[in-house]
């Protein structure tokens, strides 16, 4: 039994079959389908007191396994071409000296290329827009400021969301003072770009303003609707909402009585729970995703809903972690169950979902080709995160080594009892990376690279 099968057997998070996402789309060469490791059913019931259900609702047939059996992810070679942020090229003298150092230490170079780091971002490298100092130093080391002058493979895997990947990479590059390419960066909704091959008209929920529409259009979705478009069409649909002038001017209203929305994609945290809850509920009970209608059997005709991740908490600039998209989902699941009497079927991407880790493997091997001209997957992969319930459990189950840091969601000295990190708990990301590299490359490995009179010493 594999570790993921074991997870399913022990926690009932196993997938609900191996059905393809849609029989209407056979030409999906740009997509890989991964069986879901979570149940397609909601998780709210076990957290709540039993909800009353009227007899007529009890008589409804069980909801079908609509599209929760598989999570499509894009093949890396077919990902949308997003220009990476501008990067200052390495100085020629640095390259020459680094090449000489590598010639003298071929065994260490081979070992260094066979390890890779996967970083969560928020709570590990940054707090919002504020850098964690050890994060900046860590990236300097991995980008060549080490005794070999060698770039150590690393990518970024975050449940953060809401902005185009290129913009987020530019922002992080500026904060961390290290170049970060879109080719080594995965947000929670990045793998959801594969869904553009299956759906034409979609409702995209969450994020600031209209940014998530921009993201979805970059992914190739042809007709993207956001909640503000619907409110601009009919303000009575959200009776507790004050619709501003700027929001109205930026919306794209149409006659949604004549529009079939094929799927709901929650890309990022909701900025207006009441409005988003109401619109999603209306769509899930509608006749094939057409607002203003009520389906005779809203269970069998329900359109699919996807969430980009399931984190309950997210570290920010605030002293304590803030609630995140997972709490929005749990609240909506409870509302849906209370109104319909049945569990909500939904699909969740992001960590710790296996599809996200499979996509990370694709990106990591592609990044190896980018920096070392070898499209191979390093054997020793280390996930460094701050959230035991996403970063650590997902990494453990995928077979990666895991390091838990105390600068984000997890802040205690003890390892998490339910999802312990295999490498233990570290004060910060630099301590974790130094410990791993000394274990893999030897205690004599130096975290500095001297070029002329300039020395960068380990702190």
Number of C-alpha atoms within 10 A of each C-alpha: 7 9 12 19 16 14 17 16 12 10 11 13 20 20 20 19 13 13 15 18 17 12 8 8 11 9 9 13 10 15 20 17 19 20 20 25 25 25 22 24 19 21 18 20 15 8 9 9 8 9 13 10 14 11 9 8 12 12 9 13 11 11 16 13 16 21 21 28 25 23 28 28 23 24 17 20 11 11 18 12 11 15 12 17 19 12 12 8 7 9 8 9 11 15 14 12 17 21 15 12 17 18 13 11 13 12 11 17 19 12 15 20 20 18 20 22 23 26 22 26 23 26 27 26 28 24 19 17 14 14 19 20 14 19 18 19 20 23 23 20 25 20 18 20 26 22 18 27 26 23 20 24 25 23 23 22 26 24 27 24 22 24 22 22 24 18 15 20 22 20 15 22 18 15 17 24 14 19 19 25 23 20 22 22 22 23 26 23 31 27 26 23 21 25 23 19 19 19 17 16 19 23 25 22 27 24 19 13 15 20 15 25 24 14 22 27 15 16 23 17 21 15 15 20 23 23 22 22 20 21 23 20 16 15 15 10 17 18 12 10 13 10 13 9 8 9 16 15 10 13 19 17 18 14 10 16 11 10 13 18 22 19 23 24 21 26 30 25 24 19 13 13 13 13 19 21 18 15 18 20 15 18 27 25 25 24 21 21 29 21 22 14 14 16 17 11 13 17 22 17 18 23 24 19 22 22 24 26 30 24 22 17 18 22 24 18 14 9 9 12 16 13 14 20 23 19 16 20 25 18 13 21 21 21 18 21 18 15 14 17 20 21 21 24 23 23 26 25 26 28 27 26 25 22 24 29 19 16 21 21 19 18 23 28 18 21 22 23 14 14 13 15 10 13 15 17 21 18 12 16 21 24 26 30 32 29 28 24 20 22 28 27 22 23 27 21 19 17 13 20 21 27 29 32 29 21 23 25 23 21 15 12 12 13 21 17 8 9 16 19 24 18 17 16 24 21 15 25 30 22 14 21 20 18 15 18 19 14 11 16 17 12 11 7 16 18 22 19 23 17 14 9 5 8 11 15 13 14 8
